[in-house]
Amino acid sequence: MTAELIQMGASLFAILALAWIALKLGLGGDSRIRDEAHLRELAEEALYGFEPMEIAIDRAGVAALARDADGRVMLLRRHGAHFASRLLDGHTHVRLDRQFLVVGTSDRRFGEITLDLGDSAATWAASLRRL
């Protein structure tokens, strides 16, 4: 009986220690794009020198589109606790469904993402079709 209690206590301690380590390393969590400043920071991290002029952030904050002065468009999406990005090219798949914009890149591993852009979805859809 005593051995079982010691084993259970050690297991509980190990679980709490692992949870604490994960918290300190910033693992897990619910990462979202908070605002335009946060999006600009993420875009700069993804591609040095990319300065967004036009921005569209998904209402849930899990993805965004950003266009720079050169007309390049970056798609950012949540990937676990971090964000992944791709520059969109002529092979971009775009579909508009009311206020939702479905964007797929030429990189199949990146997959498709659906952005809830509200009223600006149609404007972004039209501009992405011209890439």
Rosetta silent file (secondary structure, phi, psi, omega in degrees, C-alpha in Angstrom):
SEQUENCE: MTAELIQMGASLFAILALAWIALKLGLGGDSRIRDEAHLRELAEEALYGFEPMEIAIDRAGVAALARDADGRVMLLRRHGAHFASRLLDGHTHVRLDRQFLVVGTSDRRFGEITLDLGDSAATWAASLRRL
SCORE:     score description
SCORE:     0.000 S_00000001
   1 L     0.000  -45.643 -179.202    0.000    0.000    0.000 S_00000001
   2 H   -64.905  -38.796  179.849    2.795    2.406    0.962 S_00000001
   3 H   -64.059  -38.415  178.985    4.729    1.605   -2.216 S_00000001
   4 H   -66.495  -40.328  177.732    1.655    2.392   -4.322 S_00000001
   5 H   -65.552  -39.882  177.982    1.195    5.764   -2.605 S_00000001
   6 H   -65.340  -41.473  179.315    4.865    6.616   -3.137 S_00000001
   7 H   -65.117  -41.290  179.226    4.605    5.635   -6.791 S_00000001
   8 H   -65.957  -41.344  178.122    1.449    7.724   -7.251 S_00000001
   9 H   -64.293  -40.966  177.874    3.071   10.710   -5.535 S_00000001
  10 H   -65.749  -39.148  177.929    6.182   10.411   -7.721 S_00000001
  11 H   -64.626  -44.171  178.578    4.022   10.189  -10.858 S_00000001
  12 H   -62.518  -42.816  177.696    2.053   13.268   -9.844 S_00000001
  13 H   -61.716  -42.469  179.958    5.277   15.164   -9.148 S_00000001
  14 H   -64.072  -41.094  178.952    6.691   14.148  -12.568 S_00000001
  15 H   -63.850  -45.801  178.959    3.534   15.306  -14.361 S_00000001
  16 H   -64.408  -36.926  178.053    3.595   18.670  -12.592 S_00000001
  17 H   -65.638  -42.253  178.307    7.315   19.073  -13.352 S_00000001
  18 H   -66.200  -38.851  177.282    6.733   18.391  -17.058 S_00000001
  19 H   -63.569  -40.665  179.025    3.823   20.846  -17.156 S_00000001
  20 H   -65.129  -42.593  178.361    5.997   23.506  -15.542 S_00000001
  21 H   -62.509  -44.228  178.869    8.818   22.896  -18.060 S_00000001
  22 H   -61.741  -40.175  177.928    6.371   23.120  -20.980 S_00000001
  23 H   -63.286  -44.984 -179.786    5.015   26.394  -19.605 S_00000001
  24 H   -66.266  -31.682  179.209    8.520   27.865  -19.233 S_00000001
  25 H   -82.817   -8.015  179.914    9.443   26.816  -22.793 S_00000001
  26 L    76.208   24.832  179.505    6.290   28.429  -24.181 S_00000001
  27 L   -81.397  150.940  178.877    4.966   25.171  -25.576 S_00000001
  28 L    72.778 -152.374  179.800    1.287   24.738  -26.306 S_00000001
  29 L    85.268  178.516 -177.339   -1.080   27.563  -25.625 S_00000001
  30 L  -117.386   84.785 -178.813   -3.464   29.358  -27.924 S_00000001
  31 L   -75.895  130.894  177.526   -1.375   31.581  -30.198 S_00000001
  32 L  -141.412  155.129  175.596   -3.325   34.219  -32.083 S_00000001
  33 L   -78.491  116.164 -172.816   -2.504   37.349  -34.024 S_00000001
  34 L   -77.440  -43.082 -176.018   -3.395   40.061  -31.533 S_00000001
  35 L  -164.230 -175.593 -177.981   -3.318   43.181  -33.711 S_00000001
  36 H   -62.606  -37.896  179.936   -1.595   44.857  -36.671 S_00000001
  37 H   -63.625  -40.794  178.006    1.605   45.467  -34.703 S_00000001
  38 H   -65.351  -40.449  177.899    1.840   41.781  -33.832 S_00000001
  39 H   -62.934  -42.529  178.179    1.243   40.849  -37.482 S_00000001
  40 H   -60.556  -40.350  178.072    4.014   43.216  -38.603 S_00000001
  41 H   -63.759  -44.244  179.315    6.364   41.578  -36.105 S_00000001
  42 H   -64.713  -39.923  179.294    5.452   38.086  -37.351 S_00000001
  43 H   -65.141  -40.543  178.417    5.928   39.126  -40.996 S_00000001
  44 H   -65.353  -38.808  177.157    9.354   40.585  -40.226 S_00000001
  45 H   -65.221  -37.417 -177.141   10.347   37.370  -38.438 S_00000001
  46 H   -73.382  -39.557 -177.244    9.176   35.296  -41.398 S_00000001
  47 L  -146.180  108.798 -177.512   10.892   37.363  -44.104 S_00000001
  48 L   -56.924  130.868  177.611   13.478   40.008  -43.278 S_00000001
  49 L    89.576   -4.999  179.100   12.564   43.362  -44.809 S_00000001
  50 L   -78.238  113.130 -179.931    8.912   42.526  -45.460 S_00000001
  51 L  -116.644  104.592 -177.703    6.967   45.625  -44.397 S_00000001
  52 E   -62.726  133.761  173.942    3.186   45.226  -44.759 S_00000001
  53 E  -103.283  -37.055  176.461    1.292   48.129  -46.297 S_00000001
  54 E  -119.219  139.088 -175.946   -2.093   46.386  -46.449 S_00000001
  55 E  -136.258  140.305  171.946   -3.221   43.963  -43.772 S_00000001
  56 E  -137.427  115.129 -179.355   -6.181   41.634  -43.313 S_00000001
  57 E  -105.485  131.043  176.069   -6.384   39.637  -40.096 S_00000001
  58 L   -56.202  142.567 -177.531   -8.795   36.744  -39.723 S_00000001
  59 L   -58.802  -29.392  178.660  -11.469   37.498  -37.107 S_00000001
  60 L   -84.061  -12.259  179.257  -10.290   34.555  -35.002 S_00000001
  61 L    78.200   17.629 -178.205   -6.670   35.716  -35.245 S_00000001
  62 L   -96.848   -8.589 -179.664   -5.391   32.390  -36.580 S_00000001
  63 E  -157.037  164.354  179.370   -4.343   33.665  -40.018 S_00000001
  64 E  -161.542  159.939  172.438   -3.677   36.861  -41.935 S_00000001
  65 E  -118.962  143.519  178.298   -2.752   38.339  -45.284 S_00000001
  66 E  -142.654  134.705  178.827   -0.221   41.130  -45.715 S_00000001
  67 E  -116.587  134.784  178.731    0.850   43.013  -48.856 S_00000001
  68 E   -98.300 -178.230 -176.694    4.071   45.008  -49.055 S_00000001
  69 L   -65.516  -24.540  179.063    4.999   48.003  -51.236 S_00000001
  70 L   -84.119   -1.558 -179.932    6.371   45.682  -53.956 S_00000001
  71 L    87.273    2.541  176.733    2.999   43.930  -54.268 S_00000001
  72 L   -72.744  141.701 -179.584    4.174   40.698  -52.650 S_00000001
  73 E  -117.981  128.639  178.370    1.501   39.003  -50.547 S_00000001
  74 E  -109.135  134.143  173.525    2.317   36.938  -47.483 S_00000001
  75 E  -106.431  124.151  176.300   -0.075   34.429  -45.968 S_00000001
  76 E  -113.529  139.215  177.027    0.483   33.693  -42.288 S_00000001
  77 E  -143.180  153.041  178.404   -1.263   30.894  -40.454 S_00000001
  78 E   -69.627  137.656  177.942   -1.057   29.342  -37.052 S_00000001
  79 E  -136.884   92.302 -174.086    1.011   26.180  -36.916 S_00000001
  80 L    71.096 -126.577  179.753    0.850   24.734  -33.419 S_00000001
  81 L   -94.486    3.003 -178.230    1.984   27.401  -30.977 S_00000001
  82 E  -122.685 -172.712  178.473    3.829   29.333  -33.696 S_00000001
  83 E  -124.346  142.484  175.686    3.069   30.848  -37.100 S_00000001
  84 E  -113.967  154.371 -178.801    4.102   29.701  -40.564 S_00000001
  85 E  -140.718  156.446  173.404    4.136   31.899  -43.647 S_00000001
  86 E  -143.990  143.007  169.680    4.331   31.665  -47.411 S_00000001
  87 E   -83.079  132.070 -177.629    4.647   34.277  -50.112 S_00000001
  88 L   -82.278  146.266 -179.973    1.794   33.792  -52.537 S_00000001
  89 L  -130.772 -167.146 -177.740    2.510   33.355  -56.243 S_00000001
  90 L   -66.693  -11.627  179.873    0.636   32.768  -59.479 S_00000001
  91 L   -95.958   15.523 -179.305   -0.236   29.227  -58.402 S_00000001
  92 L   -73.747  133.939  176.645   -2.343   30.440  -55.502 S_00000001
  93 E   -97.118  125.140 -178.647   -5.824   28.962  -55.233 S_00000001
  94 E  -129.521  132.088  176.491   -8.440   31.504  -54.085 S_00000001
  95 E  -137.169  130.654  179.364  -12.136   30.915  -53.436 S_00000001
  96 E  -102.049  130.374  177.565  -14.584   33.442  -52.001 S_00000001
  97 E  -134.308   89.358 -175.703  -17.551   32.244  -49.942 S_00000001
  98 L    59.665 -109.629 -178.949  -19.449   35.286  -48.649 S_00000001
  99 L   -99.283    8.984 -179.155  -17.161   36.762  -45.972 S_00000001
 100 E  -108.772  137.678  178.257  -14.777   33.822  -46.018 S_00000001
 101 E  -118.759  121.527  178.637  -11.709   33.600  -48.217 S_00000001
 102 E  -100.283  121.786 -177.306  -10.177   30.173  -48.852 S_00000001
 103 E  -124.168  129.679  175.044   -6.522   30.413  -49.867 S_00000001
 104 E  -123.270  141.095 -178.217   -4.275   27.577  -50.957 S_00000001
 105 L   -98.623  174.410  176.703   -0.610   27.956  -51.850 S_00000001
 106 L   -72.861  -14.769  177.422    1.542   26.172  -54.393 S_00000001
 107 L   -90.098  103.278 -176.140    3.119   24.358  -51.425 S_00000001
 108 L   -62.310  -28.362  179.312    0.745   21.457  -50.741 S_00000001
 109 L   -66.861  -26.165  179.567    2.333   20.837  -47.322 S_00000001
 110 L   -74.428  -29.925  176.656    1.178   24.296  -46.223 S_00000001
 111 L    77.132 -176.073  176.969   -2.412   23.377  -47.050 S_00000001
 112 E   -95.872  153.158  175.853   -5.461   25.559  -47.441 S_00000001
 113 E  -136.282  139.889  176.386   -6.619   28.096  -44.899 S_00000001
 114 E  -105.204  122.353 -179.573  -10.022   29.742  -44.546 S_00000001
 115 E  -108.451  131.843  173.603   -9.922   33.355  -43.392 S_00000001
 116 E   -93.222   97.426 -175.164  -12.966   35.184  -42.050 S_00000001
 117 L  -103.973    2.599  179.054  -12.211   38.671  -43.378 S_00000001
 118 H    65.500 -137.063 -176.207  -15.684   40.161  -43.219 S_00000001
 119 H   -68.254  -21.816 -178.346  -16.381   42.856  -45.805 S_00000001
 120 H   -84.359   -0.982 -178.694  -12.791   42.962  -47.052 S_00000001
 121 H   -61.972  -42.835 -178.769  -12.875   39.330  -48.240 S_00000001
 122 H   -65.333  -39.711  179.673  -14.133   40.243  -51.728 S_00000001
 123 H   -64.240  -45.472  179.185  -11.471   42.923  -52.182 S_00000001
 124 H   -66.285  -38.659  179.511   -8.681   40.554  -51.169 S_00000001
 125 H   -60.730  -44.400 -179.822  -10.094   37.764  -53.375 S_00000001
 126 H   -64.195  -41.367 -178.394  -10.055   40.024  -56.416 S_00000001
 127 H   -70.869  -34.265  179.970   -6.499   41.195  -55.768 S_00000001
 128 H   -73.100  -26.530  177.919   -5.188   37.661  -55.172 S_00000001
 129 H   -70.608  -18.076  179.485   -6.659   36.441  -58.460 S_00000001
 130 L   -90.233    2.156  179.617   -4.420   38.967  -60.243 S_00000001
 131 L   -65.693    0.000    0.000   -1.185   37.484  -58.871 S_00000001
